[in-house]
Protein backbone atom coordinates (compact mmCIF):
# COMPACT_ATOMS: atom_id res chain seq x y z
CA UNK A 1 0.00 0.00 0.00
CA UNK A 2 2.92 2.39 0.76
CA UNK A 3 4.45 1.46 -2.59
CA UNK A 4 1.19 2.31 -4.42
CA UNK A 5 1.06 5.70 -2.75
CA UNK A 6 4.65 6.53 -3.86
CA UNK A 7 3.85 5.56 -7.42
CA UNK A 8 0.73 7.74 -7.37
CA UNK A 9 2.72 10.78 -6.22
CA UNK A 10 5.41 10.15 -8.87
CA UNK A 11 2.87 9.88 -11.68
CA UNK A 12 1.17 13.05 -10.46
CA UNK A 13 4.41 15.11 -10.85
CA UNK A 14 5.11 13.75 -14.35
CA UNK A 15 1.53 14.02 -15.75
CA UNK A 16 -0.25 17.02 -17.21
CA UNK A 17 -2.72 18.98 -15.10
CA UNK A 18 -5.97 17.33 -16.25
CA UNK A 19 -4.48 13.88 -16.44
CA UNK A 20 -2.89 14.30 -13.06
CA UNK A 21 -6.13 15.36 -11.45
CA UNK A 22 -8.12 12.50 -12.98
CA UNK A 23 -5.49 9.99 -12.20
CA UNK A 24 -5.15 11.35 -8.65
CA UNK A 25 -8.85 11.07 -8.10
CA UNK A 26 -8.79 7.47 -9.28
CA UNK A 27 -5.75 6.74 -7.18
CA UNK A 28 -7.35 8.21 -4.05
CA UNK A 29 -10.50 6.20 -4.70
CA UNK A 30 -8.38 3.09 -5.03
CA UNK A 31 -6.49 3.95 -1.88
CA UNK A 32 -9.77 4.48 -0.05
CA UNK A 33 -11.01 1.12 -1.18
CA UNK A 34 -7.73 -0.48 -0.16
CA UNK A 35 -7.92 1.25 3.20
CA UNK A 36 -11.47 0.04 3.63
CA UNK A 37 -10.40 -3.51 2.72
CA UNK A 38 -7.59 -3.28 5.26
CA UNK A 39 -10.01 -1.99 7.91
CA UNK A 40 -12.40 -4.84 7.14
CA UNK A 41 -9.55 -7.36 7.41
CA UNK A 42 -8.48 -5.79 10.69
CA UNK A 43 -12.09 -5.86 11.93
CA UNK A 44 -12.44 -9.50 10.91
CA UNK A 45 -9.12 -10.27 12.63
CA UNK A 46 -10.26 -8.49 15.77
CA UNK A 47 -13.55 -10.42 15.63
CA UNK A 48 -11.66 -13.71 15.33
CA UNK A 49 -9.41 -12.70 18.19
CA UNK A 50 -12.44 -11.80 20.32
CA UNK A 51 -14.14 -15.08 19.39
CA UNK A 52 -10.97 -17.00 20.20
CA UNK A 53 -10.71 -15.14 23.52
CA UNK A 54 -14.35 -15.92 24.36
CA UNK A 55 -13.85 -19.56 23.36
CA UNK A 56 -10.70 -19.66 25.48
CA UNK A 57 -12.60 -18.19 28.44
CA UNK A 58 -15.45 -20.62 27.96
CA UNK A 59 -12.98 -23.49 27.61
CA UNK A 60 -11.20 -22.34 30.74
CA UNK A 61 -14.53 -22.11 32.57
CA UNK A 62 -15.52 -25.54 31.27
CA UNK A 63 -12.13 -26.92 32.28
CA UNK A 64 -12.52 -25.34 35.72
CA UNK A 65 -16.03 -26.82 36.05
CA UNK A 66 -14.77 -30.21 34.92
CA UNK A 67 -11.92 -29.99 37.43
CA UNK A 68 -14.33 -29.06 40.20
CA UNK A 69 -16.64 -31.92 39.17
CA UNK A 70 -13.66 -34.29 39.12
CA UNK A 71 -12.59 -33.14 42.57
CA UNK A 72 -16.13 -33.52 43.92
CA UNK A 73 -16.41 -36.97 42.33
CA UNK A 74 -13.10 -38.00 43.88
CA UNK A 75 -14.19 -36.67 47.28
CA UNK A 76 -17.55 -38.48 47.00
CA UNK A 77 -15.81 -41.67 45.93
CA UNK A 78 -13.38 -41.37 48.81
CA UNK A 79 -16.28 -40.82 51.22
CA UNK A 80 -18.09 -43.90 49.91
CA UNK A 81 -14.91 -45.97 50.18
CA UNK A 82 -14.34 -44.75 53.75
CA UNK A 83 -17.97 -45.56 54.65
CA UNK A 84 -17.73 -49.02 53.09
CA UNK A 85 -14.46 -49.69 54.85
CA UNK A 86 -15.88 -48.51 58.18
CA UNK A 87 -19.02 -50.63 57.70
CA UNK A 88 -16.94 -53.66 56.82
CA UNK A 89 -14.66 -53.02 59.79
CA UNK A 90 -17.66 -52.65 62.12
CA UNK A 91 -19.25 -55.84 60.78
CA UNK A 92 -15.95 -57.69 61.14
CA UNK A 93 -15.58 -56.49 64.72
CA UNK A 94 -19.14 -57.58 65.53
CA UNK A 95 -18.55 -61.01 64.01
CA UNK A 96 -15.26 -61.31 65.88
CA UNK A 97 -16.99 -60.31 69.12
CA UNK A 98 -19.72 -62.90 68.58
CA UNK A 99 -17.15 -65.57 67.76
CA UNK A 100 -15.14 -64.73 70.88
CA UNK A 101 -18.27 -64.74 73.05
CA UNK A 102 -19.27 -68.11 71.60
CA UNK A 103 -15.77 -69.43 72.23
CA UNK A 104 -15.84 -68.23 75.85
CA UNK A 105 -19.28 -69.80 76.30
CA UNK A 106 -18.02 -73.08 74.83
CA UNK A 107 -14.99 -72.97 77.09
CA UNK A 108 -17.17 -72.38 80.17
CA UNK A 109 -19.52 -75.19 79.14
CA UNK A 110 -16.56 -77.51 78.48
CA UNK A 111 -15.02 -76.63 81.85
CA UNK A 112 -18.31 -77.30 83.67
CA UNK A 113 -18.86 -80.46 81.62
CA UNK A 114 -15.43 -81.83 82.48
CA UNK A 115 -15.47 -80.89 86.18
CA UNK A 116 -19.06 -81.81 87.07
CA UNK A 117 -19.30 -84.79 89.45
CA UNK A 118 -22.55 -86.03 87.91
CA UNK A 119 -22.26 -88.24 84.78
CA UNK A 120 -22.97 -86.27 81.59
CA UNK A 121 -22.83 -87.24 77.95
CA UNK A 122 -23.81 -85.97 74.51
CA UNK A 123 -25.23 -88.24 71.82
CA UNK A 124 -25.95 -87.61 68.17
CA UNK A 125 -29.71 -87.20 67.83
CA UNK A 126 -29.98 -89.27 64.65
CA UNK A 127 -27.61 -92.16 65.43
CA UNK A 128 -27.69 -92.04 69.26
CA UNK A 129 -23.92 -92.55 69.15
CA UNK A 130 -21.85 -91.05 71.95
CA UNK A 131 -19.92 -87.98 70.83
CA UNK A 132 -18.75 -86.65 74.22
CA UNK A 133 -18.58 -87.94 77.81
CA UNK A 134 -17.27 -86.35 80.98
CA UNK A 135 -14.86 -88.04 83.43
CA UNK A 136 -17.71 -88.84 85.86
CA UNK A 137 -19.29 -91.13 83.21
CA UNK A 138 -16.03 -93.02 82.79
CA UNK A 139 -15.69 -93.37 86.56
CA UNK A 140 -19.29 -94.51 87.11
CA UNK A 141 -19.65 -96.96 84.23
CA UNK A 142 -16.07 -98.22 83.85
CA UNK A 143 -15.76 -97.79 80.08
CA UNK A 144 -12.89 -95.74 78.65
CA UNK A 145 -13.53 -92.72 76.48
CA UNK A 146 -12.52 -94.52 73.23
CA UNK A 147 -14.91 -97.34 74.18
CA UNK A 148 -17.73 -94.85 74.68
CA UNK A 149 -16.98 -93.25 71.30
CA UNK A 150 -17.57 -96.65 69.67
CA UNK A 151 -20.87 -97.25 71.51
CA UNK A 152 -24.46 -96.15 71.02
CA UNK A 153 -26.78 -95.20 73.86
CA UNK A 154 -28.65 -98.50 73.72
CA UNK A 155 -25.40 -100.32 74.61
CA UNK A 156 -25.52 -98.66 78.03
CA UNK A 157 -29.21 -99.32 78.72
CA UNK A 158 -30.86 -102.50 79.88
CA UNK A 159 -32.06 -104.11 76.66
CA UNK A 160 -35.70 -104.30 77.75
CA UNK A 161 -35.73 -100.63 78.83
CA UNK A 162 -34.33 -98.82 75.81
CA UNK A 163 -37.40 -98.84 73.55
CA UNK A 164 -39.50 -97.33 76.34
CA UNK A 165 -36.77 -94.79 77.05
CA UNK A 166 -36.55 -93.77 73.37
CA UNK A 167 -40.34 -93.38 73.20
CA UNK A 168 -40.33 -91.29 76.39
CA UNK A 169 -37.51 -89.15 75.00
CA UNK A 170 -39.44 -88.58 71.76
CA UNK A 171 -42.58 -87.55 73.65
CA UNK A 172 -40.58 -85.23 75.88
CA UNK A 173 -38.97 -83.50 72.87
CA UNK A 174 -42.34 -83.18 71.14
CA UNK A 175 -43.91 -81.62 74.24
CA UNK A 176 -40.90 -79.33 74.65
CA UNK A 177 -41.23 -78.24 71.02
CA UNK A 178 -44.86 -77.26 71.60
CA UNK A 179 -43.77 -75.24 74.66
CA UNK A 180 -40.79 -73.76 72.73
CA UNK A 181 -38.39 -74.85 75.49
CA UNK A 182 -35.60 -76.12 73.20
CA UNK A 183 -36.17 -79.84 73.79
CA UNK A 184 -35.53 -79.68 77.53
CA UNK A 185 -37.10 -82.07 80.02
CA UNK A 186 -36.84 -84.96 82.44
CA UNK A 187 -36.89 -88.54 81.18
CA UNK A 188 -37.29 -90.23 84.57
CA UNK A 189 -35.35 -93.02 86.28
CA UNK A 190 -33.82 -95.72 84.05
CA UNK A 191 -31.51 -98.69 84.50
CA UNK A 192 -28.05 -98.76 82.99
CA UNK A 193 -25.41 -101.45 82.89
CA UNK A 194 -21.78 -100.78 83.87
CA UNK A 195 -18.83 -102.52 82.26
CA UNK A 196 -18.67 -105.11 85.06
CA UNK A 197 -22.38 -105.87 84.64
CA UNK A 198 -23.64 -104.00 87.70
CA UNK A 199 -27.01 -102.27 87.42
CA UNK A 200 -27.03 -98.51 87.87
CA UNK A 201 -30.26 -96.55 88.28
CA UNK A 202 -30.07 -92.95 87.06
CA UNK A 203 -32.52 -90.05 87.04
CA UNK A 204 -32.07 -88.62 83.53
CA UNK A 205 -32.66 -85.04 82.38
CA UNK A 206 -31.87 -83.81 78.88
CA UNK A 207 -31.97 -80.93 76.43
CA UNK A 208 -31.28 -80.49 72.73
CA UNK A 209 -28.20 -78.70 71.43
CA UNK A 210 -25.92 -78.44 68.40
CA UNK A 211 -22.56 -80.17 68.79
CA UNK A 212 -19.89 -80.14 66.08
CA UNK A 213 -22.46 -78.64 63.67
CA UNK A 214 -24.85 -81.59 64.18
CA UNK A 215 -28.05 -81.91 66.25
CA UNK A 216 -27.36 -83.63 69.53
CA UNK A 217 -28.88 -84.40 72.92
CA UNK A 218 -27.17 -83.51 76.17
CA UNK A 219 -28.03 -85.86 79.05
CA UNK A 220 -27.35 -85.69 82.76
CA UNK A 221 -27.66 -89.02 84.59
CA UNK A 222 -27.85 -88.55 88.36
CA UNK A 223 -27.01 -91.86 90.02
CA UNK A 224 -29.92 -92.79 92.34
CA UNK A 225 -28.98 -96.46 92.75
CA UNK A 226 -28.49 -96.12 96.53
CA UNK A 227 -31.83 -94.34 96.92
CA UNK A 228 -33.64 -96.94 94.81
CA UNK A 229 -32.01 -99.76 96.76
CA UNK A 230 -32.90 -98.07 100.08
CA UNK A 231 -36.53 -97.62 98.98
CA UNK A 232 -36.68 -101.27 97.89
CA UNK A 233 -35.16 -102.35 101.21
CA UNK A 234 -37.70 -100.23 103.10
CA UNK A 235 -40.54 -101.83 101.15
CA UNK A 236 -39.22 -105.30 101.92
CA UNK A 237 -38.91 -104.38 105.61
CA UNK A 238 -42.47 -103.07 105.69
CA UNK A 239 -43.77 -106.18 103.95
CA UNK A 240 -41.89 -108.38 106.41
CA UNK A 241 -43.19 -106.40 109.39
CA UNK A 242 -46.76 -106.65 108.08
CA UNK A 243 -46.35 -110.40 107.60
CA UNK A 244 -45.05 -110.81 111.16
CA UNK A 245 -47.85 -108.70 112.64
CA UNK A 246 -50.56 -110.46 110.62
CA UNK A 247 -49.32 -113.88 111.69
CA UNK A 248 -49.00 -113.04 115.37
CA UNK A 249 -51.75 -114.88 117.36
CA UNK A 250 -52.20 -111.98 119.80
CA UNK A 251 -54.51 -109.15 118.90
CA UNK A 252 -52.53 -106.13 117.62
CA UNK A 253 -53.94 -102.75 116.70
CA UNK A 254 -52.89 -99.12 116.63
CA UNK A 255 -54.70 -95.79 117.00
CA UNK A 256 -54.04 -92.11 116.52
CA UNK A 257 -53.91 -89.56 119.35
CA UNK A 258 -57.69 -89.21 119.25
CA UNK A 259 -58.12 -92.98 119.72
CA UNK A 260 -59.28 -93.60 116.18
CA UNK A 261 -58.27 -97.02 114.88
CA UNK A 262 -55.66 -96.86 112.18
CA UNK A 263 -55.00 -100.58 111.68
CA UNK A 264 -54.75 -104.01 113.18
CA UNK A 265 -53.57 -107.55 112.51
CA UNK A 266 -55.70 -110.52 111.43
CA UNK A 267 -56.28 -111.73 114.99
CA UNK A 268 -58.03 -108.54 116.17
CA UNK A 269 -61.02 -108.49 113.74
CA UNK A 270 -61.32 -112.28 113.94
CA UNK A 271 -61.68 -112.25 117.72
CA UNK A 272 -63.98 -109.19 117.48
CA UNK A 273 -66.24 -110.96 114.99
CA UNK A 274 -65.47 -108.51 112.22
CA UNK A 275 -64.45 -109.16 108.68
CA UNK A 276 -60.77 -108.39 108.01
CA UNK A 277 -61.65 -105.82 105.38
CA UNK A 278 -63.89 -103.97 107.90
CA UNK A 279 -61.13 -103.40 110.36
Secondary structure, DSSP 8 states (H G I E B T S, - for coil): -HHHHHHHHHHHHHS-HHHHHHHHHHHHHHHHHHHHHHHHHHHHHHHHHHHHHHHHHHHHHHHHHHHHHHHHHHHHHHHHHHHHHHHHHHHHHHHHHHHHHHHHHHHHHHHHHHH-SSEEEEEETTT-BEEEE-HHHHHHH---HHHHHT-BGGGTB-HHHHHHHHHHHHHHHHHHHHHTSTT-EEEEEEEEE-TTS-EEEEEEEEEEEEETTEEEEEEEEEE-HHHHHHHHHHHHHHHHHHHHHHT-SS--EEE-TT--EEEE-HHHHHHHT--GGG-
